[in-house]
Amino acid sequence: MNTGRIGLAVACAGIVMLGSTNGVGAVGASPAAQRPGTTEPTSTALKAPAAIAVGALAKRGKKPRQVMMVGNNWAGTATVIDVRKRKAIKTLNMIPDRRQELLDIYAAPDRLGFYLAIQQAVGEGHDQYVDDMFTTRDGALVAVSRPSFSDVVWIDLATGKIVAEQQMNGYRTDHMGVSPDGRRLLVSDSTDRTVHEYVMGGRGNKRTGKPLRTFESGDTPHESNYTKNGHRIVHASIGRVYTPGDEPLPGGATAAVKGDAWLQIVTNKTFTVKRRWDMNKELAEAGHPDMSSAVRPMVLTPDQRTAFLQVSFFHGIVEFSLRKKDPTGGGDYVSGSVPEPPTGRVVRLIRLPISEEAAALSREEYVLDSAHHGIAINKAGTRLCVAGTMSDYAAIVNRKNGKPTLFAGKAKFLKGRTYSKPYWATTSHVDGNCWVSMAGSDLVMVIDYAKRKVIAEVPVGLHPQRVRDGLVARKVLRSWRKGNASSQPDLTPIPITPKQQAAADAWVAKHPVVIG
């Protein structure tokens, strides 16, 4: 687990204590939004796009424009990309309220303690400003989860102003999911073991951002995917990926350190857990012991019968049938209060290449336990797209035989760039290609499933993570043409006072905390 943590010490198994930040907190801000070792912004896409490009888009039809939204986590921005042209048309400021958010955090010792821990551990020394985002059905707003601020906000795309905000119960937000009809938004509350549902809304909708329901998760709720008809939600929690103790431990000690990591199916109508699996036990049952329970990104096949999973530390894919009967009939263990289901079986493992550099690392050196972090599937369900995070490659994998086509090394179109730290993969609903974010080289690559070739690369902001299909209304495009909506956040350092730092340290000393 390579977290780059500063001032963190292990107090006991599975419990992380936050101590003094040794001066880090005095800065009170992430490093500038540029790649370390450079003196210029990481991407030309950070500049305001040419008005003529946006103007041309606004004249095409009355329907919202189909785009790809890329969240630049460490920059606090989102890059809007024209899907067809594969060019950035706008950079949006996702943290217009940054100063006030930080002042509010500094004033609360518990929030400040978690904020610094998230910055130095999960954020690898950076604030986590943009994790996930979805646009509303009318293309007028974008909902953004902001981990360091532990909230989700709805931003007016035309003006860049926040129109709604919801704070989490815990101290960090993470992945989100939107219902097939675009009316509901799910947000993972990382330190609260819950997932919340909100009204997705849109321009002029007074219910935008209204909280609705909550379902139970395990430690560190992660990804949520609706089934096609919206009747079920497939959700995974990843356990305490930020703790040490990554090597398999005897006698159930691994579970004690890493916490509850579950794959579960939630019935949307009642918001109750219908089925829940511990993948460590399911994998062991299939003859693969000592593998992690933590399901990272996942993808469902078009028929919804099979889930392809990425689990912590595994350089490959787990094929898990959601409908095949369990080999022993189920009931062999209990996850929380839910017994092992009678259905659900590991069908096979697809092992993928490991780079020499990754092979030389211990599990403790993996970035947040992720060997791979990003998986998608083509519309026909015949090929998978994989982000090989620790080995610095993207891959198209033949579903039938597991044979991969790798994309690694130097970028094909962007001079001076390499493929580094791929962090997400998604299949665009518009062009059917796989879009992969390269968090270590600040670009998004587009791979043609059929040709198994990289057909485009788009420079984006610092540390791109989630890539999502989106819509932009014509009214928004006209507003952008006039220069509205801020492109760059104000990242001026906001100091933490010695008194605030002392209060945070005192709070943490009295309250051993598990940091999500």
Order of alpha helices (4+ residues) and beta strands (2+ residues): beta-beta-alpha-beta-beta-beta-alpha-alpha-beta-beta-beta-beta-beta-beta-beta-beta-beta-beta-alpha-beta-beta-alpha-beta-beta-beta-beta-beta-beta-alpha-beta-beta-beta-beta-beta-beta-beta-beta-beta-alpha-alpha
